[in-house]
Amino acid sequence: MQLVFVPIIFIIIGILILLKERRSFVGGMIFAFGGLFLTLTLLLLGLLKLGEISSNSSTLVIVIVYALFPLLFLGVCVFFVINTHTMQTKEGRSVTAKLSALVGINLLIAVPAFFYLLSVGASKIPVWLFSILIFALLSDLLFSFLFTCYLFYSWMYQMIPINKKVDYIITLGSGIRSEEVPPLLKSRLDKAIEYYYKNPHAKIVVSGGQGVDEPVSEAFAMKKYLLSQQIPNNQILVEDRSTTTLENMTFSKKIIFEDWKNTDYEPTILFSTNNYHVLRGALYARKAHLKAEGIGAPTALYFLPTALIREYIALLTQYKWFTSSMILFCLLFVIWSLLPIQSQNYEQLLYLIN
């Protein structure tokens, strides 16, 4: 049971960081890591206890470990591969549409290869090659597990209800092909309208510039849609210069505080985007020193896997120090495991496995 205390420590550290700043990427990932680690630990301990009850329960554990878990794993991998076909059918062929298939195929190769290498050890292949392969696979699996942590943290962030009075609602733009808003952007605007009706005095900030392949600015198309939904013109503020999420937050912040006349307190601000983008939007709001909470509009289920993978990659790119530290951790772990005393322990572990 002492193993349980390790994830609990991670959870406590994550909570302490999040209590200070709810939009902390590191705090959220530490909390999610601890929560998932604790879940897996309790599951392992539960299976061990179940296996000790009787011969029938021991058989059940064997079926769960060697049949159910592999089938669930295979099902997840197949789902990712099929999702790419669905994406290409509905959205067209693109590099991003292939992301979910790449994840599924990667898991199908990396997980069996990792356990195979652990079972054969460095006795059948050169130590240097074994070390490189273990390092590569360990890094791969760690970032795959961290992706699960990211999903949990992203979901958790959006589960906290927002019931306070709202003064401004920033709606983040997305690509357009005409003056009419596409379904993805429409869902963001509809979510903003939903909160506007709860706060009729609030103003909606439409934020998005004009791309080289866009006929008008995203803000123009968004305002046109809001007017068609009977949102008063004087309740709409336009920010039409931004080209990135960070600029959305920075430029919208400037417009809001130029409009805000009350000096007694700061305005309460929300931003509306799609559910998969809420977490990264919140992190960019923090970077822009804008105190704003995110609300997520629903996204088509077939689009979610690819969108979430893309968001995760973007966060790993944004937090390069975090990504580098995880890679360094894997490298140090492999080096540590090759030390003479650890090699002896590793051989003992292989003996027990075999």
Disulfide bonds with the S-S distance in Angstrom:
none
